Amino acid sequence: MAVQARLRGPGGCPWDREQTHESLRTYLIEEAYEVLEALESRNDAKFAEEMGDLPPADRIHSQMAQERGAFTVQM
């Protein structure tokens, strides 16, 4: 979460700073479907790879929610 806060903060990454829940919606859905496909394939290596893509998506959405005061993430 600290990395996401830094990326979206002043002087952070321009791409991260301009993103919204709506602009990232397709990526979140795509990553979730890729995890499901990997599960169905019963390929553990592919499953592990795809699971690694979910936390960054989760964290950027959580950071945006924290920024607007919707909730806080406690690790």
C-alpha positions as CSV (number, residue, x, y, z in Angstrom):
1,M,0.0,0.0,0.0
2,A,2.9,2.4,0.7
3,V,4.1,1.9,-2.9
4,Q,0.7,2.7,-4.3
5,A,0.4,5.8,-2.1
6,R,3.8,6.9,-3.4
7,L,2.9,6.2,-7.0
8,R,-0.4,8.2,-6.8
9,G,1.0,11.0,-4.6
10,P,2.6,14.3,-5.5
11,G,5.6,13.6,-7.8
12,G,4.5,10.1,-8.3
13,C,3.8,8.2,-11.5
14,P,1.7,10.2,-14.0
15,W,0.0,7.1,-15.3
16,D,-1.0,5.9,-11.8
17,R,-2.1,9.4,-10.8
18,E,-4.6,9.7,-13.6
19,Q,-6.3,6.4,-13.1
20,T,-9.8,6.0,-11.7
21,H,-11.8,3.0,-10.7
22,E,-13.6,3.3,-14.1
23,S,-10.4,3.4,-16.1
24,L,-9.0,0.3,-14.4
25,R,-12.3,-1.7,-14.4
26,T,-11.5,-3.7,-17.5
27,Y,-8.0,-4.7,-16.1
28,L,-9.5,-5.9,-12.8
29,I,-12.1,-8.0,-14.6
30,E,-9.5,-9.3,-17.1
31,E,-7.1,-10.4,-14.3
32,A,-9.9,-12.1,-12.4
33,Y,-10.9,-14.1,-15.5
34,E,-7.3,-15.1,-16.1
35,V,-7.1,-16.5,-12.5
36,L,-10.3,-18.5,-13.1
37,E,-8.9,-19.8,-16.4
38,A,-5.7,-20.9,-14.7
39,L,-7.7,-22.7,-12.0
40,E,-9.7,-24.5,-14.6
41,S,-6.6,-25.6,-16.5
42,R,-5.2,-27.2,-13.3
43,N,-1.8,-25.7,-14.2
44,D,-0.4,-24.6,-10.8
45,A,2.4,-22.6,-12.4
46,K,0.0,-20.6,-14.4
47,F,-2.3,-20.2,-11.4
48,A,0.6,-18.9,-9.3
49,E,1.5,-16.5,-12.1
50,E,-2.0,-15.1,-12.5
51,M,-2.5,-14.8,-8.7
52,G,0.5,-12.6,-8.7
53,D,-1.3,-10.1,-10.9
54,L,-4.3,-9.7,-8.6
55,P,-2.6,-7.9,-5.6
56,P,-1.4,-4.9,-7.6
57,A,-5.0,-4.4,-9.0
58,D,-6.4,-4.8,-5.5
59,R,-4.0,-2.3,-4.1
60,I,-4.5,0.5,-6.6
61,H,-8.3,0.3,-6.2
62,S,-7.9,0.2,-2.4
63,Q,-5.6,3.2,-2.5
64,M,-8.1,5.2,-4.5
65,A,-10.8,4.3,-2.0
66,Q,-8.6,5.5,0.8
67,E,-7.9,8.8,-1.0
68,R,-11.6,9.5,-1.1
69,G,-12.2,8.4,2.5
70,A,-14.3,5.3,1.6
71,F,-12.3,3.0,3.9
72,T,-8.8,2.4,5.1
73,V,-6.7,-0.7,4.6
74,Q,-5.0,-2.2,7.6
75,M,-2.2,-4.6,6.8
